[in-house]
Amino acid sequence: MVIFLIWQIVSIYYTAMKPINDNINDASQIAMTEKNLHTISEVYTYNGTTPYTIVQGTNDEKEELIIWLDEKKEIALTVNAKEGIVKEDVMKYVDTDRTPSEIISISLAMENKVPLWEIKFKDQNDRYNLYYIKFENGDYYQRITF
């Protein structure tokens, strides 16, 4: 009975994850084909008002590119990573009166065709925060707290 239960849990997990993994694989393949990426360093999924899959990788000329694909798997935007803020520096641009107690994640996003960095964190009051800054210059875009 225990083996059957474990098998069912694993089966349900893989069934639930298949569309997500397929989307990541499809987006990676499109980025590699259409933008000549040789290596892919990160793939993000963002489910805001419009869902995007964001692929980051290196092309033939050793340039680090970031490619946003919309839900139709069409390239919405391609930028050179040098044109924006690097992930390691994102926290320097977080201007908040709620000191983060725990950083949950930092990932790329897009709202209203504006490329963004999304910082998910918990504040000192244990509230969940989504803080958005513009990819190109770190300017504040939006904060959601709940």
C-alpha positions as CSV (number, residue, x, y, z in Angstrom):
1,M,0.0,0.0,0.0
2,V,2.8,2.4,0.9
3,I,4.6,1.7,-2.4
4,F,1.4,2.4,-4.3
5,L,0.8,5.7,-2.5
6,I,4.4,6.8,-3.2
7,W,4.0,5.8,-6.9
8,Q,0.8,7.9,-7.1
9,I,2.3,10.9,-5.5
10,V,5.3,10.8,-7.9
11,S,3.0,10.3,-10.8
12,I,0.8,13.2,-9.9
13,Y,3.9,15.4,-9.4
14,Y,5.4,14.6,-12.8
15,T,2.0,15.0,-14.5
16,A,1.6,18.5,-12.9
17,M,5.1,19.6,-13.8
18,K,5.0,18.4,-17.4
19,P,3.4,21.6,-18.9
20,I,5.9,23.8,-17.0
21,N,8.9,21.8,-18.1
22,D,7.6,21.6,-21.7
23,N,7.2,25.4,-21.7
24,I,10.7,25.9,-20.4
25,N,12.1,23.5,-23.0
26,D,10.2,25.1,-25.8
27,A,11.3,28.6,-24.8
28,S,14.9,27.5,-24.5
29,Q,14.7,25.8,-28.0
30,I,13.2,29.0,-29.6
31,A,15.8,31.2,-28.0
32,M,18.6,28.9,-29.1
33,T,17.3,28.7,-32.7
34,E,16.1,32.3,-33.3
35,K,18.8,34.2,-31.3
36,N,21.7,31.7,-31.8
37,L,22.2,31.0,-28.1
38,H,24.8,28.4,-27.4
39,T,24.4,28.1,-23.7
40,I,21.5,28.9,-21.4
41,S,22.3,30.0,-17.9
42,E,18.8,30.6,-16.5
43,V,15.2,30.3,-17.4
44,Y,12.5,32.2,-15.5
45,T,8.7,31.9,-15.7
46,Y,6.7,35.0,-14.8
47,N,2.9,34.9,-14.3
48,G,1.9,38.5,-14.0
49,T,-0.9,40.2,-16.0
50,T,0.7,38.5,-19.0
51,P,2.8,35.4,-18.6
52,Y,6.4,35.4,-19.9
53,T,9.2,32.9,-20.1
54,I,12.5,34.6,-19.8
55,V,15.6,32.9,-21.2
56,Q,19.1,34.1,-20.4
57,G,22.1,32.8,-22.3
58,T,25.2,33.4,-24.4
59,N,25.3,33.7,-28.2
60,D,28.0,33.1,-30.8
61,E,29.8,36.4,-30.0
62,K,29.9,35.5,-26.3
63,E,27.3,38.2,-25.5
64,E,24.9,37.5,-22.6
65,L,21.4,38.0,-24.0
66,I,18.0,38.0,-22.2
67,I,15.0,37.0,-24.2
68,W,11.4,37.5,-23.1
69,L,8.9,35.1,-24.8
70,D,5.1,35.7,-24.5
71,E,2.5,33.1,-23.9
72,K,2.3,32.4,-27.7
73,K,6.0,31.6,-27.5
74,E,6.9,34.6,-29.6
75,I,9.9,36.7,-28.8
76,A,8.6,39.9,-27.1
77,L,11.9,41.5,-26.3
78,T,15.6,40.7,-26.6
79,V,18.3,42.7,-24.7
80,N,22.0,42.5,-24.0
81,A,22.4,41.8,-20.3
82,K,25.0,44.6,-20.2
83,E,22.1,47.1,-20.9
84,G,20.6,46.5,-17.5
85,I,21.3,45.7,-13.9
86,V,22.9,42.4,-13.0
87,K,21.1,40.1,-10.6
88,E,23.9,40.4,-8.0
89,D,23.3,44.2,-7.8
90,V,19.5,44.2,-7.6
91,M,19.2,44.5,-3.8
92,K,21.2,47.8,-4.0
93,Y,18.1,49.3,-5.7
94,V,15.5,48.1,-3.3
95,D,14.2,51.3,-1.6
96,T,11.8,50.1,1.1
97,D,10.7,51.1,4.6
98,R,10.3,47.3,5.3
99,T,13.7,45.8,5.9
100,P,13.7,42.4,4.3
101,S,14.0,39.6,6.9
102,E,14.2,36.9,4.2
103,I,14.9,37.1,0.5
104,I,12.8,34.5,-1.2
105,S,13.9,35.0,-4.8
106,I,15.1,37.5,-7.4
107,S,14.0,36.9,-11.0
108,L,13.3,38.7,-14.2
109,A,9.7,39.8,-15.1
110,M,7.8,42.0,-17.4
111,E,4.7,44.2,-16.9
112,N,3.2,46.5,-19.6
113,K,6.1,45.7,-21.9
114,V,8.6,47.0,-19.3
115,P,11.4,44.6,-18.4
116,L,11.7,44.3,-14.6
117,W,13.5,42.6,-11.8
118,E,11.1,41.0,-9.3
119,I,12.3,40.7,-5.7
120,K,10.2,38.4,-3.5
121,F,10.9,38.8,0.2
122,K,9.4,38.7,3.7
123,D,9.6,41.8,5.8
124,Q,10.1,42.2,9.6
125,N,6.3,41.8,10.1
126,D,6.4,38.5,8.2
127,R,4.5,39.9,5.3
128,Y,5.1,38.7,1.8
129,N,6.4,41.5,-0.6
130,L,6.8,41.6,-4.3
131,Y,9.1,44.5,-5.2
132,Y,9.7,45.5,-8.9
133,I,12.4,47.6,-10.3
134,K,13.1,48.5,-13.9
135,F,15.7,46.2,-15.5
136,E,17.5,49.1,-17.3
137,N,18.2,51.4,-14.4
138,G,16.8,50.1,-11.1
139,D,14.1,52.8,-10.9
140,Y,11.2,51.8,-8.7
141,Y,8.2,50.3,-10.6
142,Q,5.8,48.7,-8.1
143,R,5.5,47.1,-4.7
144,I,2.8,44.6,-3.6
145,T,2.5,43.6,0.0
146,F,0.2,41.0,1.5
